[in-house]
Amino acid sequence: MLACKLARSASVLEKCAELRVSCRTYAAAAAACLRTAETEEQSQLSAAHERRLQEMYRATGEAQPMMQQASEHKTYLPSAAEGADRLRSSKGASCSRATSTTDNNTGIDWREAVAVLQAQDRQRLQQNMLTDTFRRQHTYLRISLTEKCNLRCMYCMPEEGTDLTPKDALLTTTEILRLSRLFVEGGVNKIRLTGGEPTIRRDIVDLTGQLNALPGLQAIGITTNGIALKRKLPDLQAQGLSLLNLSLDTLRPDRFEQMTRRCGHERVLETLDLALSLGFDPVKVNVVVMRGINDDEMGDFVELTRHKAINVRFIEYMPFDGNVWAEPKMVTYRQMLDAVQQRFPNGLQRMQDPRHEVAKNFHIPGFKGSVSFITSMTQAFCGDCNRLRLMADGNLKVCLFGANEVSLRDAMRQGASDDELRVIISAAVDRKKAAHAGMFEIAKNKNRAMVHIGG
């Protein structure tokens, strides 16, 4: 725990330096935030942290008064950026676990810290709200519409299910549209609707139409298991849906029930055929490959692309809460590629990948479709990442594998203006790391179940 606090303290100081916040401004922000004390566990200042803060304040002559005040209030001194983000509305959450809560009485008052950031960096926020410190521009927003799902896929949700956020703590349609507008105004040109299972949200057709009306938005996609999509797909397309990703991990009905713990394989295939007949080109089929479970079907999936405009995307198995990830169960990109090449020894050819593409794309000459590999675990694509995730409970997640989240829902419901929300979003994006920690560190870290994140 102490090491975790030290790491957090170091991160705070480094962030302060990155934003070029003066010592005096930092002190003012910290003094404002000191009015709200942290819990006893969080508040213990280590000697090392105290020495670093004293060094920082020495040039201004404010070190001793500030350290005395910190000691009296038993709290750490946050940076202006950390104050602005309120990065999670958590109640004593550990550094590895982000929780969503409507109780904001145990943390920094976001209003005071937002005012500091607005004053010192307003021009940058207006011009580059969604650009991080590594100059990555985030133009793609994934919105989870619900945590509920009509399947129980083994890599996504525990068999017994998972605790869901109470309904009144989920984003309303009005809140989703407000945040979407801010993101699009900030540079987002593509939105993807996810879940849970997004098609079980009753107003998804109307919501899609309202999103499509946002000036500057170029594309709306959906990632779905297809079970409940068939009857809604024509209306969704009419309202502006243009991109379709269908999750299907097996072509065998009995195995489908084993992997999803539910029935419905035939309905998914019917949805796939309907999407093709409606002109979705390509329909992307997401296949999470797991050793000993469905890795023997890769060749059969590739065969689907012979006569259909399908992009089959083989995905490395990733660790999330509840899926009991283990390295031996994961089939690596190289192993998947070798398996496909053995089935099609003279055919697989590399394609040019578009910018921000997360997949490595191939095709077989003469086939209508294509084959891709998503290599999140063995060959990360963090350097060109342009994705942000807005979860159903209103938390913004800047990295799929990161634990840090900021609650935009809480800020909105406490009266935050659009400008204040932009500051919070910008500060969260600004803290995005250069890359995730790697396969084995990801496996050790605590993260939400995929059904909560939205993929």
C-alpha positions, -999 to 999 in steps of 0.1 A, spaced: 0 0 0 28 24 9 45 17 -25 12 24 -42 9 57 -24 45 67 -33 39 59 -69 8 80 -69 26 108 -52 54 107 -78 28 107 -106 12 138 -92 44 157 -91 54 146 -126 20 157 -139 25 191 -123 58 195 -141 43 184 -175 16 210 -172 42 237 -163 21 247 -133 41 271 -112 49 263 -76 27 292 -64 -3 281 -85 2 245 -73 2 257 -38 -30 277 -43 -48 247 -58 -36 225 -30 -47 249 -4 -82 251 -19 -84 213 -20 -72 209 16 -107 219 28 -118 184 20 -99 157 39 -92 123 26 -98 91 46 -72 82 73 -57 54 51 -52 77 21 -40 106 41 -7 94 56 21 114 40 53 94 36 86 109 46 98 106 10 67 124 -4 72 152 22 108 157 12 99 160 -25 71 185 -17 95 206 5 120 207 -24 93 218 -48 81 246 -26 115 258 -13 120 283 -41 88 301 -32 93 301 6 60 283 11 72 249 20 69 250 58 34 266 60 20 242 34 35 211 49 22 221 83 -13 226 69 -11 193 51 -1 176 84 -30 192 103 -55 181 76 -39 146 71 -41 147 34 -18 146 4 -13 176 -18 -29 170 -52 -17 186 -84 -40 210 -102 -45 183 -129 -54 157 -103 -79 181 -88 -94 189 -121 -99 153 -131 -114 141 -98 -101 111 -117 -128 88 -104 -155 96 -80 -141 70 -57 -145 65 -20 -110 55 -8 -104 33 -39 -70 17 -43 -47 27 -70 -55 -4 -90 -93 -3 -87 -116 24 -100 -151 25 -86 -181 46 -96 -201 63 -69 -224 92 -65 -209 100 -31 -184 129 -37 -180 139 -1 -147 121 4 -126 137 -23 -114 168 -40 -140 194 -49 -138 193 -87 -152 228 -91 -123 245 -73 -97 225 -92 -114 230 -126 -113 267 -120 -75 265 -116 -70 246 -148 -94 268 -168 -75 299 -157 -41 286 -166 -47 265 -198 -80 277 -214 -65 282 -249 -51 247 -251 -83 232 -239 -103 250 -266 -79 239 -294 -68 204 -283 -93 190 -258 -88 154 -270 -50 155 -277 -28 139 -251 8 146 -241 20 122 -267 2 142 -294 -23 114 -301 -56 129 -313 -87 110 -301 -113 109 -328 -131 77 -319 -155 74 -289 -170 41 -278 -202 45 -258 -215 16 -236 -253 19 -236 -260 -7 -210 -242 -32 -188 -269 -58 -193 -264 -86 -218 -286 -115 -231 -255 -138 -233 -229 -149 -208 -198 -153 -229 -169 -169 -209 -144 -141 -217 -167 -113 -210 -188 -121 -179 -186 -146 -150 -210 -175 -154 -230 -164 -123 -233 -129 -138 -219 -97 -122 -232 -68 -101 -248 -42 -123 -249 -5 -117 -283 7 -103 -305 21 -130 -306 56 -116 -268 57 -117 -266 50 -154 -264 77 -180 -297 89 -193 -303 95 -230 -301 132 -225 -267 129 -207 -254 106 -235 -263 131 -261 -248 160 -242 -215 143 -237 -215 130 -273 -220 166 -285 -190 178 -265 -168 150 -278 -178 156 -314 -172 193 -310 -138 184 -296 -128 163 -326 -145 129 -324 -158 119 -359 -167 83 -351 -189 68 -324 -194 31 -317 -223 19 -296 -214 -10 -273 -226 -28 -241 -233 -51 -225 -255 -57 -254 -265 -24 -269 -295 -37 -289 -315 -44 -257 -316 -7 -249 -352 3 -259 -344 37 -274 -314 26 -294 -330 35 -328 -340 70 -317 -307 75 -300 -288 66 -331 -308 91 -351 -301 119 -326 -264 110 -327 -264 110 -364 -277 146 -364 -245 159 -346 -226 182 -369 -192 167 -376 -199 131 -368 -190 110 -398 -198 74 -388 -218 55 -362 -211 18 -356 -223 -9 -333 -207 -40 -317 -234 -66 -310 -239 -103 -305 -267 -101 -330 -293 -120 -310 -318 -91 -308 -305 -71 -338 -324 -86 -368 -357 -68 -364 -340 -35 -355 -313 -34 -381 -332 -19 -410 -344 10 -387 -310 15 -373 -295 17 -408 -322 43 -418 -312 64 -387 -275 65 -397 -259 32 -386 -232 25 -411 -207 2 -393 -215 -33 -380 -193 -56 -358 -209 -89 -350 -194 -110 -322 -194 -147 -331 -168 -171 -317 -179 -203 -332 -198 -217 -362 -210 -247 -342 -244 -245 -324 -234 -268 -296 -202 -250 -290 -220 -216 -291 -242 -227 -261 -210 -238 -243 -192 -205 -249 -221 -181 -244 -241 -203 -219 -272 -194 -239 -290 -204 -271 -293 -183 -302 -267 -194 -327 -291 -195 -356 -304 -160 -349 -269 -146 -351 -263 -162 -385 -297 -148 -397 -286 -114 -386 -253 -118 -405 -271 -126 -437 -295 -98 -433 -267 -73 -427 -250 -84 -460 -283 -81 -479 -288 -46 -466 -254 -36 -480 -232 -34 -449 -197 -39 -465 -179 -54 -448 -197 -69 -419 -169 -74 -393 -171 -106 -374 -152 -106 -341 -138 -140 -330 -120 -142 -296 -97 -172 -301 -91 -195 -271 -68 -225 -271 -87 -258 -268 -120 -241 -271 -124 -227 -306 -89 -224 -321 -97 -253 -344 -123 -233 -363 -101 -205 -376 -99 -221 -411 -137 -224 -412 -141 -187 -404 -116 -177 -431 -136 -199 -456 -166 -177 -449 -148 -148 -466 -147 -167 -499 -182 -158 -510 -193 -131 -485 -181 -96 -479 -171 -104 -443 -140 -92 -424 -132 -119 -399 -112 -105 -370 -93 -130 -348 -88 -114 -314 -62 -124 -288 -78 -135 -256 -75 -106 -230 -77 -107 -192 -106 -89 -176 -124 -94 -143 -143 -127 -142 -129 -145 -172 -101 -165 -154 -74 -155 -180 -44 -178 -183 -15 -174 -207 -18 -211 -220 -53 -203 -230 -42 -174 -252 -34 -181 -289 -9 -154 -300 -10 -135 -332 19 -155 -346 2 -188 -338 -31 -177 -353 -13 -165 -385 5 -198 -388 -27 -218 -383 -44 -198 -411 -14 -201 -434 -14 -239 -430 -50 -241 -442 -44 -216 -470 -7 -220 -478 -7 -200 -511 -33 -173 -504 -29 -150 -474 -16 -116 -485 -9 -86 -463 -30 -55 -469 -22 -18 -462 -36 -9 -428 -54 25 -425 -42 50 -399 -54 42 -364 -63 7 -375 -60 -18 -346 -59 -49 -368 -34 -64 -390 -53 -70 -423 -49 -97 -449 -69 -111 -478 -69 -141 -501 -70 -133 -538 -104 -142 -553 -121 -141 -519 -148 -114 -514 -139 -108 -477 -108 -103 -456 -91 -116 -425 -76 -95 -397 -58 -101 -364 -61 -79 -333 -30 -82 -313 -37 -63 -281 -16 -86 -259 15 -95 -280 19 -65 -303 2 -35 -288 -10 -6 -309 -9 21 -282 13 45 -302 -14 53 -326 -44 48 -303 -73 73 -309 -100 56 -288 -118 68 -257 -145 48 -238 -176 63 -221 -191 36 -199 -228 31 -191 -223 45 -156 -208 77 -170 -171 70 -163 -146 80 -189 -119 54 -195 -90 66 -216 -73 32 -219 -90 -2 -222 -64 -18 -199 -61 12 -175 -78 14 -141 -80 52 -140 -115 65 -147 -133 99 -142 -170 102 -136 -186 126 -160 -220 116 -147 -213 130 -112 -199 162 -126 -230 167 -148 -254 159 -119 -236 184 -97 -241 212 -122 -209 212 -142 -211 235 -173 -200 224 -207 -167 243 -203 -161 225 -170 -168 191 -185 -144 199 -213 -117 207 -187 -124 174 -169 -123 154 -202 -91 172 -213 -73 165 -180 -83 128 -182 -70 125 -218 -38 144 -208 -30 116 -182 -32 88 -208 0 68 -207 23 61 -237 14 24 -236 0 -3 -214 24 -22 -192 25 -54 -213 8 -88 -213 19 -101 -179 13 -68 -161 -21 -65 -176 -29 -100 -164 -20 -91 -128 -39 -58 -127 -74 -55 -115 -99 -43 -142 -136 -44 -147 -154 -72 -164 -157 -66 -201 -194 -63 -198 -189 -31 -177 -163 -16 -200 -180 -21 -234 -150 -34 -253 
